[in-house]
Amino acid sequence: MDFIDLKTQYRRVQDSVNARIRTVLEHGQYILGAETVELENKLAEYVGAKHCIGASSGTDTLLIALMAYGIGQGDEVITSPFTFIATGEMIALAGAKPVYVDIDARTYNLDPKLIEKAITPRTKAIMPVSLYGQCADMDAINAIARKHGIPVIEDAAQSFGATYKGKRSCAVSEVGSTSFFPSKPLGAYGDGGALFTDDDALAKVMREIRVHGQDRRYHHPRLGINGRLDTLQAAVLLAKMEIFPDEVEARIRIGARYSQLINEAFAKETDPARKVVTPYIAPDCTSVYAQYTVEVADRAKVEQGMKARGVPTAVHYPVPLHLQPVFANLGQGVGSFPISESVGNRVISLPMHPYLTEAHQAQVVAALKESVQG
Ligand SMILES: Cc1ncc(COP(=O)(O)O)c(C=O)c1O
């Protein structure tokens, strides 16, 4: 069993992928070719944002957004410590200080109730992460940001395709940033990412930063990076977009089935040490389950048990960012963000992709029951 099965997906889209790649090989415009523009238009329409800017990764998109707002030395950006390293890393790489705020224990996303206390005159943005495929509480976060006159940059690397109150992730704040890393809900065959905004001026600046701060050929009014999306990756993504809405439906169905099977399997268990907590999806949200992640009391035992039963698992993420050696300079030791730390010790992700069969899901849940209770 694969943790994420990209081969079955390839078999489904191979005619379209191969044809799209062949077209690029024939026209030879490998950098910012027609497919990149076609994809940007398609993604902007899908998300419901005015502008889409294709980029080299979901890491570079975060940096481009921060640079576009001129965020750097002496500035602070509020974010979650319970995320992939890129979120805090790009804030620091831009020269600013990541100011971590603890998460909501049920959604694992930034807790809006804790944000206001962390705001200072140096706060220049809030960067919530839509972890595991579900948006943070964006209305509450946007309201706080509006009150303080600062932007919200959604790190939607894991939530492309998810909805929040009927709107699509990436279009629920001033800027949305996503990733097309191969294992993401919409994955390329290499690195890729995209930025979304309704703001014309900001879109222009982000587009320039993506290409060395260039506004016309060899003319550079600002600093930028080489942050472009390859035409070949855009071609792959265009082919995959044909099946993406269907895959999102499958993800939602498979996630719900997992929760039902797990809750049934553990219904009679009364000992909290032998229970499993399934994902909480807020009533006004859908999740695309970039990860299907549960909480267990004794993770090491469960990891071992699953491995012994031939079921691959992963941990997203074992060490919150404030406890990473690279952020030791922030001086926030164990106990600084108790919910992130306790969740980080308990979470475990199960195999998840749109082609997971009912039989495989039953096998995963049976292995989980034996591993937790055995
Ligand atoms: C929350 C989050 N932010 C940022 C990234 C970075 O994306 P990429 O791998 O495309 O650089 C990822 C993905 O790995 C992620 O999960």
Ligand as a Chemical Component Dictionary entry (heavy atoms), coordinates in Angstrom:
data_LIG
# 
_chem_comp.id                   LIG 
_chem_comp.type                 NON-POLYMER 
_chem_comp.pdbx_formal_charge   0 
_chem_comp.three_letter_code    LIG 
# 
loop_
_chem_comp_atom.comp_id 
_chem_comp_atom.atom_id 
_chem_comp_atom.alt_atom_id 
_chem_comp_atom.type_symbol 
_chem_comp_atom.charge 
_chem_comp_atom.model_Cartn_x 
_chem_comp_atom.model_Cartn_y 
_chem_comp_atom.model_Cartn_z 
_chem_comp_atom.pdbx_ordinal 
LIG C1 C1 C 0 2.168 24.457 5.202  1  
LIG C2 C2 C 0 3.187 24.456 4.118  2  
LIG N1 N1 N 0 3.767 25.607 3.758  3  
LIG C3 C3 C 0 4.669 25.661 2.763  4  
LIG C4 C4 C 0 5.057 24.531 2.081  5  
LIG C5 C5 C 0 6.109 24.650 1.038  6  
LIG O1 O1 O 0 5.703 24.251 -0.214 7  
LIG P1 P1 P 0 6.786 23.720 -1.285 8  
LIG O2 O2 O 0 7.195 22.345 -0.876 9  
LIG O3 O3 O 0 6.045 23.754 -2.577 10 
LIG O4 O4 O 0 7.922 24.685 -1.274 11 
LIG C6 C6 C 0 4.464 23.310 2.404  12 
LIG C7 C7 C 0 4.749 22.060 1.658  13 
LIG O5 O5 O 0 5.572 21.332 1.682  14 
LIG C8 C8 C 0 3.529 23.259 3.465  15 
LIG O6 O6 O 0 2.964 22.102 3.828  16 
# 
loop_
_chem_comp_bond.comp_id 
_chem_comp_bond.atom_id_1 
_chem_comp_bond.atom_id_2 
_chem_comp_bond.value_order 
_chem_comp_bond.pdbx_ordinal 
LIG C1 C2 SING 1  
LIG C2 N1 SING 2  
LIG C2 C8 DOUB 3  
LIG N1 C3 DOUB 4  
LIG C3 C4 SING 5  
LIG C4 C5 SING 6  
LIG C4 C6 DOUB 7  
LIG C5 O1 SING 8  
LIG O1 P1 SING 9  
LIG P1 O2 DOUB 10 
LIG P1 O3 SING 11 
LIG P1 O4 SING 12 
LIG C6 C7 SING 13 
LIG C6 C8 SING 14 
LIG C7 O5 DOUB 15 
LIG C8 O6 SING 16 
# 
